[in-house]
Amino acid sequence: MRKPLVAALFALVIAGAGAAPAVAAPAHESGSTASAQSTAGTAPVQKAAAPALAAVDFAGTVALSNCSGSVVRLPSSVDSDPALVLSNGHCLETGFPSPGQVIVNKSSSRTFGLLNSAGTRVATLQANRVVYSTMTDTDVALYQLTSTYAQIKSSYGINALTLNDTRPAAGTSIKVVSGYWKRIYSCNIDGFVYRLKEGGWTWKDSIRYTAACDTIGGTSGSPVIDNATGRVVAVNNTGNEDGARCTVNNPCEVDASGNVTVRKGINYAQQTYQIPACFAAGNRLDLNRSGCTLPKP
């Protein structure tokens, strides 16, 4: 699991930095137009402009005491709903959920540092409950805040990120945005892992990044954002640090036939498209809704 400080500070010592990683500049990418050179006696041919990409920056991300996260809304959420914060189950203030454990509607007074587009902390948000958390099949925590989306927008000019409700595709260009380190990683979805095992925990259909997303401790809980849509498709959670097999901080991949693959230095995320189906109007969790596949208590 991508817990902070121990792994992160180790990485800094190795790099000789002695300080937090430099803040990555927010990415504002757009499509470009190119024209083909004409052949003799013909006019230049104008190619169609590439679709503009969503601007991905730190707006709406949060810093936890030990991890990263983001203020998120469901496709069906309305501005008057209580806002939600997404992070990892292993980032809970009460410690790691046990294998098979699912936490629902537990009181919480956790606080989160809200960031603007430049990565500046502009507010402290307050939770009143852990709506849902588990490390079984996935690694997710959802907190309910005492503020609505409208209140956050009115006070700080910041919109929540939207959870996508469809599965992403291999090859999708993504950014992993860490509010803890104020750092953005850019890469692609390399593929999907049938089962990802780490210690006593097993996660299903995990996302494997290409090597460019070399996330470190403290990036746990970061939203994984589709560059084309600006929507959240996963939550960053772990990586194989030492090349060990299926141990804590060294997850291994297991295919449908039981074959194990270890990829040292490669990092992973858990998909989030399943979450919207488990919420009713008013951002109310309902694990019995049709289409909800999240583990139940």
Secondary structure, DSSP 8 states (H G I E B T S, - for coil): ---STHHHHHHHHHHT--S-------B-------EE---TTS--EE---------B-STTEEE-SSSEEEEEE-TT--TTSEEEEEE-GGG-TT----TT-EEEEEE---EEEEE-TTS-EEEEEEEEEEEEEE-SBS-EEEEEEEEEHHHHHHHH----EEB--S---TT-EEEEEETTTTEEEEEEEEEEEEEEEETTEEEEEEEEE-TT----TT-TT-EEEETTT--EEEEEEEE-SSS-SSBTTB-EEE-TT--EE--TT-EEEEE-TTSGGGEETTTEE-TTSTT--S---
